[in-house]
Amino acid sequence: MSVPELIVLNKPYGVICQFSAHEKYPTLKQYVPLPDIYPAGRLDTDSEGLLLLTANGRLQAKIAHPKYKLVKTYWVQVEGRPDAERLQQLERGVDLGDFMTAPAQVSVLSAADSARLWPRVPPIRERKTVADFWLQIRISEGKNRQVRRMCARVGWPCLRLVRVGIGRLNVFSLDLPLGQWQAVSPRDL
């Protein structure tokens, strides 16, 4: 079987971004049973959504390296209520202590938008006394747990994080079910 140049996986919550066996978490090998393919970038175990995989080292570097400014789009469920000042903080960039984030594109999602997502398994902890809402955050960098840290820094703890897009690819236009993958062309990025 020949390996496609670029694969898109809709990674479920709780799956670790590695192919080698892990004692605690399911791995990518359980979802993409192809040889010699690697993630182009990472997606935390407790995050879901679009993950790109390739066997092409140059393509992997182009996707993952911040100098190429490939935009990543996240839908983030956070605790709290929308607040213009906090939204502006995220848009301007957030000092996370070890680095200052680049400016982000941020908007509040409607209930109809967030309803397009699949149910998370296991479901998030819901508290009737604590409000929550969804944000769309678009960034062209992607440091370790960056979106979660950005939201926490402005006072909105992250409940759920789903990467819905990388470049021009997104899980909705691909109609990609959770846990499934498909081959795409690098030109689609």
C-alpha positions in Angstrom: 0.0 0.0 0.0 1.5 3.4 -1.0 1.3 6.1 1.7 -0.5 9.3 0.7 1.7 12.5 0.8 -0.7 14.2 3.3 -3.4 12.8 5.6 -5.9 14.6 7.7 -7.2 12.8 10.8 -10.0 14.0 13.0 -8.3 13.1 16.3 -10.6 12.1 19.2 -10.1 13.4 22.7 -7.7 11.2 24.8 -5.5 10.0 21.8 -1.8 10.7 22.2 0.0 12.1 19.1 2.5 9.3 18.7 2.5 5.9 16.9 4.5 3.9 19.4 2.6 2.1 22.1 1.6 4.1 25.3 0.7 2.5 28.6 -2.2 4.9 29.3 -3.6 6.4 26.0 -4.6 5.1 22.6 -2.2 6.2 19.9 -2.4 7.4 16.3 -1.6 3.8 15.1 -5.1 2.7 16.2 -6.6 5.3 13.8 -4.1 5.5 10.9 -2.6 2.0 10.3 0.0 3.2 7.7 3.7 2.8 8.0 6.3 5.6 8.1 4.0 8.5 8.6 4.3 11.1 11.3 2.3 14.0 12.7 3.1 17.4 11.2 2.7 19.4 14.4 1.0 18.2 17.6 -2.4 18.2 19.2 -2.5 17.6 23.0 -4.0 14.4 24.2 -6.9 16.4 25.8 -7.6 18.3 22.6 -9.5 17.1 19.6 -9.8 17.8 15.9 -7.7 18.2 12.8 -4.3 16.7 12.7 -2.1 16.5 9.6 0.3 13.5 9.0 2.9 13.0 6.4 6.0 11.0 5.5 7.5 14.0 3.7 10.0 15.7 6.0 10.0 19.0 4.0 6.2 19.1 4.0 6.1 18.3 7.8 8.5 21.2 8.5 6.4 23.6 6.3 3.2 22.7 8.2 4.7 22.7 11.7 7.2 25.6 11.6 5.9 29.0 12.7 8.0 30.9 10.0 5.5 29.6 7.4 2.6 31.3 9.2 0.1 28.5 8.5 -3.1 29.6 10.3 -4.6 27.1 12.7 -8.3 27.6 13.8 -9.5 26.4 17.2 -12.9 26.3 18.7 -12.6 26.7 22.5 -15.2 26.2 25.1 -14.3 28.4 28.1 -15.8 29.2 31.5 -17.2 32.7 31.9 -19.1 35.2 29.9 -17.9 37.1 26.7 -16.1 40.3 27.6 -14.8 42.8 25.1 -11.7 43.7 27.1 -10.6 40.0 27.4 -11.3 39.4 23.7 -9.0 42.4 22.9 -6.3 41.0 25.1 -6.3 37.7 23.1 -6.3 39.7 19.9 -3.4 41.9 20.9 -1.3 39.0 22.2 -0.9 37.6 25.7 2.2 37.5 27.9 2.4 33.9 29.1 5.6 34.5 31.1 7.9 32.5 28.9 6.8 34.2 25.7 4.4 36.8 24.3 1.9 35.3 21.9 1.5 36.9 18.5 -1.8 38.7 17.8 -4.8 36.3 17.3 -8.0 36.6 15.4 -10.8 36.0 18.0 -14.6 35.9 17.8 -17.4 34.5 19.9 -19.2 31.6 18.3 -23.0 31.2 18.2 -24.7 28.3 19.7 -25.6 27.1 16.2 -21.9 27.1 15.3 -20.8 25.1 18.3 -23.7 22.7 17.8 -21.9 21.5 14.6 -19.3 19.7 16.8 -19.6 16.1 17.7 -20.2 15.1 21.3 -17.0 14.7 23.3 -16.4 11.3 24.9 -16.2 11.6 27.9 -18.4 14.7 28.1 -17.0 17.8 29.8 -17.9 18.5 33.3 -20.9 20.8 33.3 -21.7 23.1 36.2 -25.1 24.7 36.2 -23.9 27.7 38.3 -20.9 28.5 36.0 -21.6 30.0 32.6 -19.6 29.0 29.5 -19.3 30.0 25.9 -17.4 29.2 22.7 -14.6 31.2 21.0 -13.0 30.8 17.6 -9.2 31.6 17.9 -7.0 31.7 14.8 -3.2 31.7 15.3 -0.2 31.1 13.1 2.1 29.9 15.9 1.4 26.9 18.0 3.6 26.5 21.1 2.9 23.9 23.8 -0.7 24.3 25.1 -0.7 27.9 23.8 -4.5 28.3 23.3 -5.3 26.9 26.7 -2.7 29.1 28.4 -3.9 32.2 26.5 -7.5 31.6 27.6 -6.5 30.9 31.2 -4.3 34.0 31.4 -7.2 36.3 30.5 -9.4 34.5 33.1 -11.3 32.0 30.9 -10.4 28.4 31.8 -10.6 26.1 28.9 -13.2 23.3 29.1 -12.8 21.9 25.6 -10.5 22.6 22.7 -11.1 21.5 19.1 -8.8 22.4 16.2 -11.2 22.7 13.3 -8.8 24.0 10.7 -5.3 24.2 9.4 -4.7 26.6 6.5 -7.6 26.1 4.1 -8.5 22.6 5.4 -11.2 22.2 8.0 -13.2 19.3 9.4 -16.5 20.7 8.2 -15.7 21.1 4.5 -14.0 17.7 4.6 -17.0 16.2 6.3 -14.5 14.2 8.3 -16.1 12.1 11.1 -14.3 11.8 14.5 -11.6 9.1 14.4 -11.5 9.0 10.6 -8.8 10.1 8.2 -8.5 10.8 4.5 -5.8 11.7 2.0 -5.6 15.3 0.8 -3.3 17.2 -1.5 -0.7 19.5 0.0 -2.1 22.1 -2.5 -5.3 22.1 -0.4 -3.4 23.7 2.5 
